[in-house]
Amino acid sequence: QIVSLIESNSVVVVRGVTGSGKSTQIPQYILDYCTRQSTYCNIAVTQPRKIGATSIARWISKERSWTLGGFVGYQVSLEKVTTKDTRLTYMTTGVLLQKLVCAKNLTEFTHIFIDEVHERTKEMDFLLLVIRKLLRTNSRFVKVILMSASINCKEFAEYFAIPVHNKLNPAYIFEVEGKPYAIEEYYLDDLKHIVHFKLPPQIAEEPVIVREMYDVAVSLIQSFDELEMKSKRGEKKKKNNLVTFSLGLAEINYMHMCLSNTLNKRLQVYPLHSTVTLEEQNDVFLSPVPGYRKIILSTNIAESSLTVPDVKYVIDFCLTRTLVCDEDTNYQSLRLCWASKTNCNQRKGRAGRVSKGYCYRLVHKDFWTNNIPEKSVPEILRCPLGTTILKIKMLDMGEPKTLLATALSPPSVGDIERTVLQLKELGALTTCVQTEENPHDGELTFLGRVLAHLPVDQHLGKLIVLGHVFGCLEECLIIAAALSLRTFFAVPFRQHIDGYRNKLFFAGNSKSDCVALVNAFKAWQICRQKGELRHPKEELDWGRSNYIQIKRVREVAELFEELKQRVSVFNMHINTQPSPVDQEYVYKQRFILQVVIAGAFYPNYFSFGICDQEIAVKELDGKDPKTTIMLRNIPPYGFLYHQQLQSLFRQCGQVKSIAYDGPRAFVEFSRNPMDAFKTLPAVYMSLKMAQLKIPLELNVHYPKEIESQEAGGGAARVKYTRVNVDYQKQTVEPVEIFGISDLSKMIPNRLLSINVTEIVEVGHFWGYRIDEKNMTVLQTLTTEINHQNLMDLPVPPHPELVCLAPFPCSENKGYYRARILYVSGDFAEVFFVDYGNRSRVPLKKLKAIPSHLRELPFQALEFKMCKMRPSAKSLVCGEQWSYSASQRFASLVNGYTLLVKVYSLVHDVLHVDVFRYLGSKELVNIRDVLIEECYAEQAEESYESQQSHDLLKALLSDQMKKEERKPMSSREEKHVIETLLNKFSVDKLDTATHKVSVHGPFSPYEVKCFSMTRISQFRSAFIRKESINSVVVRDAPEDSFQQMLVAASLSVNATGSSLILEETSLMPPIPGLPALLCMLFAPAIELRVDKSGKYFTGVLCGLGWSQTHGIPLLPENDMELTFDVHFGVDDIAEINILRETINQLVSECAVCPNQGRMVQMQENARQKLLR
């Protein structure tokens, strides 16, 4: 009967209860019928989810003893298991939709089954629209069958009505007979016998799973044992299985934890979520171990198209997460809401397949009746329509507004019009239709055709096209593939800090999640190419050590290959020519990639708040923000617990010192003297701990208990005393005020003669004074060291240990004071603290340093050239400074006696002007040379440097008395501290009476970001904790120009009050770069001028102005920028030339077959950008 109906009707609507065989049997009936009739057939069956398509195809092939991929196969996103002989293909809705859009007809298939048609996803509704349209035009003889267990037959039958003799005949409706086993429904009202605690009321406007509801679910599961024992007396006991419908991964993990904490350990728990692998998803079909109960914790992935035959119980929280669009911004948001009765009934149908079933809905009966909606809102009414409209333009079926009006649930005209404008902003549609301005329609551009052809988000498609334009296509394909799938960066449970550190490592100095993805993927590729990962275990071990999920990185590799193949159709190919041997090529390539990222994700641009330097300096007590973090709520006598505090930060980095000041503490991390001036990773790790809310707890004693141990009340004197714990010098002492005479000793004169011993980077170097007085000090110190009876190290060598080491290049083979930087095998890299150079020394040659020699001040000086920063050219071509800049600076200072003029002293670093004689005894400032040769540019000094400069100026002009200041601390205080430390040493802390939670860590230099678009500039913006830039510390707060952050993805929170940024990239700190990028990639720009009309002061960027209607086209995405550098007429002309070059290259893609010419044009575009 069903075969006859299908063969005699164009469209048939089939409604059958869950488990009646709609998805598996009816397609086989058609296949068998056509085989008997010797007629050709090609049957497509769609499923909303990959697991549904693959599991049904496997089941049929097993049932009929067919080879999978023979008569029956499947196609889901990256995976295609079919051959030319396949006649029955199960596929996802999206796969069929893409096939129809490309073909513009249905004739590839003889029969199309649309299963689970009730789900009403955006793809489903558009697929129905396309099929309905094509059935009435060029595909009249294709048979279409719509199937579901909970379908509104009348609605679908009327939608597919066929015009006959001036009237519409609805599609034929067929009800599949046959009932599953009875399923009993229960609500919270029926569970009073197991719920012995009060439940909070459920509110329709506040959908949420409270903690008590998890307890109800666990109690229910535990009660099933008792229920089954009563019903199976005398029978062989078999535990029945159940499905629990939680919400997302977080809820599944919490439920898993609750079950793990129960006394009943005879449970086999399987999570079922889109993020788990195909192999893990297939585990739910396995039979449990005898005597164990199988529990499936699922999202709505198990709601339909998935039959686990041995399920008896369903526990349903009656909630779901729904993707919606913010009305103002059109950004997406995943919001919690009550599931519809239709969805809940689908869930109920998972039970009762092979025996009587039970469904427990964790809501009250009257709440179910009055508050749970009958059906969910179709996705096409609440989600972005960009992909849909591009497919409409590909189909060439008319204006999007007109065609979408024929959808089963037509989206609002306003949503369609705004989406069209956003596609124009993206560059996928032209602003005009056949030369006439039409704000609500446009022709497909080349970019639009590429986007419609690619199975990725539109912005990722644009990234690929721009990657082709600027010669970084491979990197952009990797990013597009990686961002289209679940991230391959692993964050193991309670290892967030290690995972974050690893991602920082892969990002290098780029501060870009996208660059981290590229570097990690290429590292995996290189290891495979070298043959290092031949064995699966080797690959898994590599993944574990690098916090990378191997299965997911392989999926990225598959999608990368698919995308590479797809774009080759558009004449886009990865350049296989070897890269030029250029020290600066890697950095130029990275800069170009960052620019391409900015172009692809326009207008997701953000700037940062201003850091008030004066307030920040006071808050951090003058400590170095690049190495130091602050803690609050330190208990009295905090120094007693310094080793506990040190151990809490061991995972972040090497702690150099901890300074206590009342209820505050400042943790300073060790900085390698050969490192550039940038915020240490350890500071980022520490601030990350605060973001992750990792508890910092100390085991402490009550103050009275401490004070009772010290006779005479001496302990109270050091209760809140400022104490410094120095792990390098191994001392715990009261802080002494740095006296004016100390400063005088360090800087006896503003003019110093020095020798340079080590260059860290341009303008940053180590050296020592070569005046007669200082050379005498150095010689005396060397003589004393080498007259000592040197002993071996009493402890194993480790970083930060101060010791004695020989200098290999020294003629006298003597020993010098040194600090160990790191240990590698049988050698240590050491830094000579009196000269400022370093060397690799065998461990066996290191000697212990006598305590009296350790306490003498180190003589090496660290210098930084003042009022100078890297030029844009240097930043583009290097980490901070280009290779050529580094070479030029080395040529200016190495081997010469330099004269330095001290400007200030900041964090033990001398900020100086550096002079040397050039040519005919002419004294020149090296900064002026570097600026003149475009390696550097003039810069402001920081607030701290300016304050120090004023102090030095006053000191050296005798305006301040140079008498010795008496230290605040005293010998008595030091004695009390030592006594207390002995009495409350670490091994006695097990007697601590209570715990104290320390607040932080904090840094006053940490900054927040703000949207640059008009609609979102006053909304809060939060960067997801998985992003590298979830912690941003201002490296140079003295810089007045803005730095820009670009987000690959934006969403909003449930209330729409805050933006959530994902996969972010921080643009290089180049003055004027944000304005340049906006002018380069905005569809239209309008320059602002000053009152005189002579100078450009800023720019308005956006989609532009409607000439017809006299209004802005998309005002919510407009950005107004004030220039922080000078832009002249020539600069604007250069920007226009580059814009034209981009457009020309994109248009040439479609017509230029000459690969050599294409490479030449790409190089031309790159050079224009770098210039």
PAVO-914240 format. One record per residue (C-alpha): x, y, z; residue in three letters. Coordinates in steps of 0.2 Angstrom, whole numbers, plus 5000, padded with zeros to 4 digits. Layout:
// PAVO-914240
XYZALA;...
***
This chain:
// PAVO-914240
500050005000GLN;501450125005ILE;502450094989VAL;500850114978SER;500450284986LEU;502250344984ILE;502250294966GLU;500650374962SER;500850534971ASN;502150674970SER;502250704988VAL;501750595003VAL;501650645021VAL;502050495032VAL;501650495051ARG;502150355061GLY;502550325080VAL;504350315086THR;505050145082GLY;503850105068SER;505150085055GLY;504850245045LYS;506750285043SER;507350105040THR;505950005031GLN;505050125019ILE;506550175009PRO;506949985008GLN;505249945002TYR;505550074987ILE;507249994984LEU;506549824983ASP;505149874972TYR;506249954960CYS;507449804960THR;505949694956ARG;505349804942GLN;507049824935SER;506850014936THR;508250134940TYR;508150214957CYS;509250334967ASN;508550364984ILE;509150494996ALA;508550495015VAL;508950645025THR;509350645044GLN;509550805054PRO;511050735063ARG;512650645057LYS;512450505070ILE;510750465064GLY;511250455046ALA;512750345049THR;511950225062SER;510450185051ILE;511550155036ALA;512550035046ARG;511049955053TRP;510249915036ILE;511949855029SER;512149735043LYS;510249675043GLU;510449635024ARG;512249575025SER;512749715012TRP;514449795012THR;514249975018LEU;514550085003GLY;513849954991GLY;511949964989PHE;511750065004VAL;512950205010GLY;512950375019TYR;513650555017GLN;513950665031VAL;515050825030SER;516850765028LEU;516350575026GLU;515650495011LYS;515450305011VAL;514650274994THR;515050204977THR;514350214959LYS;513250064964ASP;512450144979THR;510550164977ARG;510050214995LEU;511050355003THR;510750425020TYR;511350595022MET;511250755033THR;509950885028THR;511451005024GLY;512250885012VAL;510650865001LEU;510351055002LEU;512051084995GLN;511850954981LYS;510151034976LEU;510851214976VAL;512251164965CYS;511151064953ALA;509651184953LYS;508551024951ASN;508050864960LEU;508350744945THR;509950664953GLU;508750564963PHE;507150474960THR;506550474978HIS;506950594992ILE;506450555010PHE;506450705022ILE;506450625039ASP;506150705056GLU;505350845046VAL;504550915062HIS;506250985068GLU;506051145058ARG;507851185058THR;508351335046LYS;509151205034GLU;507551095035MET;506351245031ASP;507451305016PHE;507651125010LEU;505751105010LEU;505551275001LEU;506851224987VAL;506051054984ILE;504351134983ARG;504951264971LYS;505851134960LEU;504451004960LEU;503351144952ARG;504651184939THR;505951064932ASN;505850914943SER;504050854942ARG;504350674942PHE;505450654958VAL;504450574972LYS;504550664989VAL;504150585006ILE;504050685022LEU;504150585038MET;504050615057SER;503250545072ALA;502550705078SER;502150795062ILE;500750915059ASN;500150825044CYS;498850955038LYS;500151095039GLU;501351005028PHE;500050925016ALA;499351105012GLU;501151175010TYR;501451044997PHE;499751054989ALA;499751034970ILE;498751154958PRO;497451044949VAL;495951124939HIS;496151294947ASN;496151224965LYS;497551154976LEU;497550974981ASN;498450934997PRO;499850804998ALA;499250635002TYR;499450585021ILE;499850415026PHE;499750355045GLU;500850205049VAL;499950085060GLU;500749995074GLY;500950045092LYS;502550035103PRO;502349975120TYR;501450075133ALA;502450225140ILE;501950285157GLU;502150475161GLU;502650535178TYR;502950715184TYR;503750785200LEU;502050775209ASP;502150585207ASP;503950575215LEU;503550625232LYS;504050455239HIS;505850485233ILE;506050665235VAL;506250705253HIS;506850885251PHE;506051045246LYS;506151095228LEU;506251275223PRO;504751335212PRO;504951325193GLN;504651495184ILE;504151505166ALA;505251655163GLU;506751585172GLU;507151415164PRO;508551335174VAL;509151165181ILE;509351195200VAL;510551085210ARG;509150995218GLU;508450935202MET;510050835198TYR;509750755215ASP;508050705210VAL;508750625194ALA;510050535204VAL;508750475217SER;507650415203LEU;509050315195ILE;509350235212GLN;507550195214SER;507450085198PHE;508449945207ASP;507049925220GLU;505749945207LEU;506449805196GLU;506749695211MET;504949695215LYS;504349675197SER;505549525194LYS;505349415209ARG;505849245204GLY;506549305187GLU;508249325181LYS;508749495185LYS;509249615171LYS;509549795173LYS;508549905161ASN;509450055153ASN;508950235152LEU;509250405143VAL;509350565153THR;509050725143PHE;510250855150SER;510651015141LEU;512451035136GLY;514150975139LEU;514251065156ALA;512650985162GLU;513150815156ILE;514850825165ASN;513950885181TYR;512650745180MET;514150615177HIS;514950685193MET;513350665203CYS;513250485197LEU;515050445201SER;514750505219ASN;513350375222THR;513650215231LEU;513050115217ASN;514550085206LYS;513749965194ARG;513350095181LEU;513950115164GLN;513750305159VAL;513950365141TYR;513950545136PRO;513050585120LEU;513550755113HIS;514050835097SER;515850855103THR;516150675107VAL;516950575093THR;515950455081LEU;516750305090GLU;516150365107GLU;514450405100GLN;514350225093ASN;514750155111ASP;512950195116VAL;512350055105PHE;513449925114LEU;512649805127SER;513149835145PRO;514049715156VAL;512849595164PRO;512249665181GLY;512649845175TYR;511449975170ARG;511850075155LYS;511450265157ILE;511550385142ILE;511750565146LEU;511150655131SER;510850825123THR;509350835110ASN;510550735099ILE;509550575105ALA;507850655103GLU;507550585086SER;508350475072SER;509150375085LEU;508550205091THR;509350125106VAL;508249975107PRO;508549925125ASP;508050085134VAL;506650075147LYS;506750235156TYR;506850415150VAL;507150565162ILE;506850725155ASP;507250895162PHE;506150975149CYS;507451105144LEU;508451145129THR;509651265122ARG;509051375108THR;510151475095LEU;509351645094VAL;509851815086CYS;509951975096ASP;508752095089GLU;509952245089ASP;511552175083THR;511052005074ASN;512351925085TYR;511951745090GLN;511651685107SER;511351505114LEU;509951525127ARG;509151415139LEU;507251385137CYS;505851265140TRP;505751125127ALA;504151115117SER;502850975121LYS;503250905103THR;505150885108ASN;504750815124CYS;503650685116ASN;505050645104GLN;506150615119ARG;504850505127LYS;504850395112GLY;506650335116ARG;505850215128ALA;504550075125GLY;505350005110ARG;505449825116VAL;504449825132SER;503449945143LYS;504250105146GLY;504350245159TYR;504550435156CYS;504950545170TYR;504750735167ARG;505550845180LEU;504250975180VAL;502550985190HIS;501050925180LYS;500151095180ASP;501751175174PHE;501851055160TRP;500051095155THR;500051285157ASN;501851335153ASN;502751215142ILE;502451275124PRO;501551155111GLU;502951175098LYS;504551265096SER;504851415086VAL;505551375069PRO;507451415068GLU;507151515052ILE;506251645062LEU;507651665075ARG;509351625067CYS;510451725054PRO;509951705036LEU;511551735028GLY;511951565021THR;510151545016THR;510151705006ILE;511751664997LEU;510951494992LYS;509451584985ILE;510551694975LYS;511451534968MET;509751464964LEU;509351624954ASP;507551604959MET;507151794962GLY;507351924976GLU;507651844993PRO;506251935001LYS;504951864988THR;505651684988LEU;505751675007LEU;503951735008ALA;503451565002THR;504351475016ALA;503251365028LEU;503651495041SER;504151655032PRO;505451755042PRO;505151935045SER;505452065031VAL;506552165043GLY;507752005046ASP;507951975027ILE;508352155023GLU;509652165037ARG;510452005031THR;510552075014VAL;511452225020LEU;512652125030GLN;513052025015LEU;513452185006LYS;514552235020GLU;515452075018LEU;515652105000GLY;514651944995ALA;513252054986LEU;513352204975THR;512552364981THR;511552374965CYS;510452264955VAL;510752294936GLN;511452464940THR;509952514950GLU;510252544969GLU;509252414979ASN;509652414998PRO;508652244999HIS;509452144985ASP;511052134976GLY;511952024963GLU;513151884969LEU;514951944968THR;516451824965PHE;516651824984LEU;514851784986GLY;514951634974ARG;516451564983VAL;515551585000LEU;514051494993ALA;515151354987HIS;516051325004LEU;515451225019PRO;516051365031VAL;515451525039ASP;515451675027GLN;516851765037HIS;517951615036LEU;517551605017GLY;518151785015LYS;519651745025LEU;520151605012ILE;519851734998VAL;520951865006LEU;522251735010GLY;522351704991HIS;522451884987VAL;523951914999PHE;524851744997GLY;524451665013CYS;523051545007LEU;523751385016GLU;523751475033GLU;521951535030CYS;521351365024LEU;522051295041ILE;521151435051ILE;519451415041ALA;519551225044ALA;519951235062ALA;518651365066LEU;517351265057SER;517551115069LEU;517751095087ARG;519451165093THR;520851035093PHE;521651115108PHE;521351005123ALA;520951075141VAL;521050925152PRO;520150935169PHE;521051045181ARG;522451075169GLN;521751245162HIS;523351335166ILE;524451205157ASP;523351215142GLY;523351405142TYR;525251405143ARG;525351285128ASN;524251385118LYS;525251545122LEU;526851445116PHE;526051405099PHE;525451585097ALA;527251645099GLY;527251835100ASN;525751855089SER;524451855103LYS;523251775091SER;522151615093ASP;522151595074CYS;524051605073VAL;524151475087ALA;522951355077LEU;524151375061VAL;525751345071ASN;525051195081ALA;524351115065PHE;525951145055LYS;526951065070ALA;525850915069TRP;526050905050GLN;527950925051ILE;528150785064CYS;527150675053ARG;528150715037GLN;529750675047LYS;529050505051GLY;529050545070GLU;527250495072LEU;527150335063ARG;526450235077HIS;524650285084PRO;525350285101LYS;526750405097GLU;525450515089GLU;524350505105LEU;525850545116ASP;526350695105TRP;524550755107GLY;524550735126ARG;526150825128SER;525550965117ASN;523750975123TYR;523150935106ILE;521650805102GLN;522350705088ILE;520650645082LYS;520050825080ARG;521650885072VAL;521450745059ARG;519650805056GLU;520450985053VAL;521650905040ALA;520250815031GLU;519250985030LEU;520851075025PHE;521050955010GLU;519150975005GLU;519251165006LEU;520851164996LYS;520051054982GLN;518451164982ARG;519351334980VAL;520451264966SER;518851274956VAL;518951464958PHE;520851464952ASN;521451474970MET;523051374973HIS;524251364987ILE;525951424981ASN;527151274981THR;528651384977GLN;529951384991PRO;529951535002SER;531351665000PRO;532851645011VAL;532551805021ASP;532851825040GLN;531251935040GLU;530051835029TYR;529251735043VAL;528751895052TYR;528151985036LYS;527051835033GLN;526351835050ARG;525952025049PHE;525051995032ILE;524051855040LEU;523551965054GLN;522952095042VAL;522051965032VAL;521151905048ILE;520652095052ALA;519952105034GLY;518951935035ALA;518151975052PHE;517752165049TYR;516752245058PRO;517152135074ASN;518452265080TYR;518752315098PHE;519852435107SER;520552445124PHE;520252555139GLY;521552675145ILE;522652625159CYS;522952775172ASP;524852755175GLN;524852865191GLU;523552755199ILE;524252595193ALA;525952635199VAL;525352675217LYS;524252515217GLU;525652405212LEU;526752495225ASP;528052545211GLY;528352365207LYS;528752305189ASP;527052265181PRO;527952155168LYS;528552035182THR;527352065197THR;525552025202ILE;524652085217MET;523651985230LEU;522452045243ARG;521751985260ASN;523451925266ILE;523251865284PRO;524251955298PRO;526051885299TYR;525851845281GLY;527751815279PHE;527551655289LEU;526651575275TYR;527751635261HIS;528251455256GLN;526451405254GLN;526151555243LEU;527651525233GLN;527051345230SER;525351405224LEU;526151505209PHE;527451365205ARG;526351315190GLN;526451495183CYS;528351525184GLY;529951545195GLN;529551655210VAL;530951775213LYS;530251875228SER;528651905238ILE;528452075246ALA;527152095260TYR;526352255264ASP;524952235277GLY;523452145269PRO;524352145252ARG;525752045244ALA;526652065228PHE;527351915220VAL;528751945208GLU;529251815195PHE;531051795189SER;531451875172ARG;532851805161ASN;534051945159PRO;534151905141MET;532251925139ASP;531552085130ALA;530452205140PHE;528752125139LYS;527552055151THR;528051885157LEU;527051725153PRO;527051695172ALA;526051855175VAL;524751805162TYR;524651625170MET;524351705187SER;522951825181LEU;522251675172LYS;522051585189MET;520951725195ALA;519951715179GLN;519651535182LEU;519251565200LYS;520651445206ILE;520551455225PRO;522151515234LEU;522051455251GLU;523351465265LEU;523451365281ASN;523651495295VAL;523651525314HIS;522651645323TYR;523651805327PRO;523451785346LYS;524151615345GLU;525751685336ILE;525851835348GLU;525851715363SER;527351625356GLN;528451785357GLU;528751845375ALA;528652035378GLY;527452075364GLY;528752085351GLY;527751995338ALA;526452125337ALA;527752245330ARG;527952145314VAL;526052105312LYS;525852215297TYR;527652265294THR;528252275276ARG;529352115274VAL;530252055258ASN;530551875255VAL;532051855242ASP;532151685235TYR;533751725226GLN;534651785241LYS;533751665252GLN;533251805265THR;531651865274VAL;531952035280GLU;530952195284PRO;530852315270VAL;532052465271GLU;531652635262ILE;532852655248PHE;533852805253GLY;534552955243ILE;536352895246SER;535952725239ASP;535452805223LEU;536952915223SER;538052765225LYS;537252675210MET;537252835199ILE;538752945205PRO;538553045189ASN;537253065175ARG;538653035162LEU;539452855163LEU;540752775152SER;540252595149ILE;540752435139ASN;539252335132VAL;539352145136THR;537652075130GLU;536352145118ILE;534652085122VAL;533752185108GLU;533952355100VAL;534152485113GLY;534152355127HIS;535852295133PHE;536952245148TRP;538652315152GLY;539752385166TYR;540552545171ARG;542352565166ILE;542852715176ASP;544352695187GLU;543352675203LYS;542252535197ASN;543652445189MET;544552445205THR;542952365214VAL;542852235200LEU;544752185202GLN;544652175221THR;543052065220LEU;543851955207THR;545451935218THR;544451895233GLU;543451765225ILE;544951675218ASN;545851675234HIS;544451575242GLN;544451395245ASN;543051355233LEU;541851215237MET;540651115227ASP;538751165227LEU;537851105242PRO;536251095232VAL;535851025215PRO;536051175202PRO;534351255198HIS;533751415190PRO;534051575200GLU;535351495211LEU;536851625213VAL;538551535213CYS;540251555206LEU;540751505188ALA;542251515177PRO;542151625161PHE;542751515146PRO;543451665137CYS;544351735152SER;546251725151GLU;546551695169ASN;545251555170LYS;544651635186GLY;542951625194TYR;541551755194TYR;539951785202ARG;538551705192ALA;536651665192ARG;536051505184ILE;534751545170LEU;534351365166TYR;535051185167VAL;535151075151SER;535950905153GLY;537650925160ASP;537851105157PHE;537051265164ALA;536751435155GLU;537451565168VAL;537351755169PHE;538851845176PHE;538051965188VAL;539552085188ASP;539852105170TYR;538252065161GLY;538751935149ASN;538251745149ARG;539051575145SER;538751395145ARG;539651305159VAL;539851125164PRO;538851085180LEU;540451005188LYS;541351175187LYS;540051275197LEU;540551315214LYS;539651375230ALA;539751565234ILE;540251615251PRO;538751715260SER;539751875262HIS;540051885244LEU;538251845239ARG;537651995249GLU;538752125239LEU;537852225226PRO;537952155208PHE;539052265197GLN;538252235180ALA;537052365174LEU;535552345163GLU;535152485150PHE;533752545140LYS;533852685127MET;532552815132CYS;531252905122LYS;531252775108MET;530152635101ARG;530252515086PRO;529652595070SER;528152515060ALA;529452445048LYS;530352355063SER;528752285070LEU;528152215054VAL;529852135050CYS;530252055067GLY;529652015085GLU;529952195090GLN;531452245080TRP;531852185063SER;533352085059TYR;534152225050SER;533752345064ALA;534652225076SER;536152215065GLN;536252395063ARG;536152425082PHE;537552295085ALA;538652385073SER;538452545082LEU;538852485100VAL;539852325099ASN;541752345102GLY;541552535107TYR;541752625123THR;540052715125LEU;539552865134LEU;537852855142VAL;536852995150LYS;535652935163VAL;533852995161TYR;533052885174SER;533052725184LEU;531552615183VAL;531452435191HIS;533352435192ASP;533552475173VAL;534452635168LEU;533552725155HIS;534852815145VAL;535452925130ASP;536852825122VAL;538252925113PHE;539752865103ARG;541052955092TYR;540752925073LEU;541952975060GLY;542953125064SER;542753125083LYS;540953185081GLU;539853135096LEU;538153065090VAL;536653005099ASN;536352825093ILE;534452855095ARG;534552985082ASP;535452875070VAL;534152735072LEU;532652855069ILE;533452935054GLU;533752765046GLU;531852725050CYS;532252585062TYR;531552675077ALA;530352815081GLU;530252945095GLN;529152895110ALA;528652955127GLU;529352895143GLU;528252805155SER;527552895171TYR;528752805182GLU;530252855171SER;529753035171GLN;529553035190GLN;531252955192SER;531953085180HIS;531353225191ASP;532053145206LEU;533753115198LEU;533753295191LYS;533453365209ALA;534753245217LEU;536153285205LEU;535853475205SER;536053465224ASP;534253515227GLN;534053375239MET;535053335254LYS;536153175252LYS;536153125270GLU;535952945275GLU;534052905279ARG;533852795294LYS;532952635289PRO;531252605296MET;531652425301SER;532752385315SER;533852235321ARG;532452195334GLU;531152175320GLU;532352065310LYS;532651965325HIS;530751945329VAL;530451885311ILE;531851755312GLU;531151695328THR;529351675322LEU;529951595306LEU;530851465316ASN;529351435328LYS;528151425313PHE;529151335300SER;528351235286VAL;528551075295ASP;527451145309LYS;526051215299LEU;525051055300ASP;524551125317THR;523751275308ALA;522051315315THR;521151375300HIS;521151425281LYS;521151595273VAL;520651625255SER;521851755247VAL;521051865234HIS;521751885217GLY;522951885208PRO;522752065201PHE;523652185190SER;523152365188PRO;523852355170TYR;522552225165GLU;521352305153VAL;519652275146LYS;519052295128CYS;517552385120PHE;516752375103SER;517152505090MET;515452485081THR;514052615085ARG;512752485091ILE;513952395103SER;515152525110GLN;514252545126PHE;513952355129ARG;515152255140SER;516352145131ALA;517051975138PHE;518351865129ILE;518051685131ARG;519251605144LYS;519951485130GLU;520651635121SER;522451685122ILE;521851865124ASN;520651825139SER;521951915149VAL;522752075141VAL;524052165151VAL;524552335144ARG;526452315140ASP;526752505136ALA;525452615145PRO;526352765140GLU;525952745122ASP;524452855117SER;523952765102PHE;522552625102GLN;522852445099GLN;521552345091MET;520752175094LEU;519852065081VAL;518651935085ALA;518251785073ALA;516551755081SER;515351865092LEU;513851815102SER;512851895116VAL;512351835133ASN;510651775137ALA;510051955142THR;510952035127GLY;511852155138SER;513652085135SER;514552035120LEU;515551875120ILE;517151865109LEU;517951705103GLU;519551665093GLU;520351835095THR;521851915087SER;522752065094LEU;523452175080MET;525252235081PRO;525552395092PRO;525852505077ILE;525152695078PRO;523752715065GLY;523552535061LEU;521652525067PRO;521252675056ALA;522252595042LEU;521352425043LEU;519652505044CYS;519952615029MET;520652465020LEU;519252345023PHE;517652455026ALA;516452455011PRO;516452645011ALA;517352775021ILE;517052965024GLU;518553065029LEU;518353205043ARG;519353365042VAL;519853505054ASP;519053675054LYS;520253745041SER;519953595029GLY;521753565027LYS;522053405038TYR;521153245040PHE;520653215058THR;519653055057GLY;518552935047VAL;516852865047LEU;516852685041CYS;515352575036GLY;514252515022LEU;513852695017GLY;512452805013TRP;510852765002SER;510752894989GLN;508952854985THR;508252865003HIS;509552985011GLY;509952875026ILE;511452765032PRO;511252595025LEU;511852495041LEU;512152625054PRO;512352505068GLU;513952435061ASN;514652615057ASP;516352655066MET;516952825070GLU;518852835072LEU;519952985077THR;521652975069PHE;523152965081ASP;524452985068VAL;524553095053HIS;523653035037PHE;523953145022GLY;523253145004VAL;524653034998ASP;524252905012ASP;522352905007ILE;522852884988ALA;523952734993GLU;522452655003ILE;521352674988ASN;522652594976ILE;522752444988LEU;520852424989ARG;520852424970GLU;522252294969THR;521252184981ILE;519652204970ASN;520652174954GLN;521552014961LEU;519851944967VAL;519051974950SER;520551904941GLU;520351734950CYS;518851684939ALA;519751724922VAL;521651714924CYS;522251534921PRO;524051594921ASN;524751544938GLN;526351644936GLY;525351804933ARG;524351764948MET;525851744959VAL;526551914952GLN;524952004956MET;524951934974GLN;526751984977GLU;526252164971ASN;524752164984ALA;525952104997ARG;527252244994GLN;525952374993LYS;525352325010LEU;527052305018LEU;527552475011ARG;
***
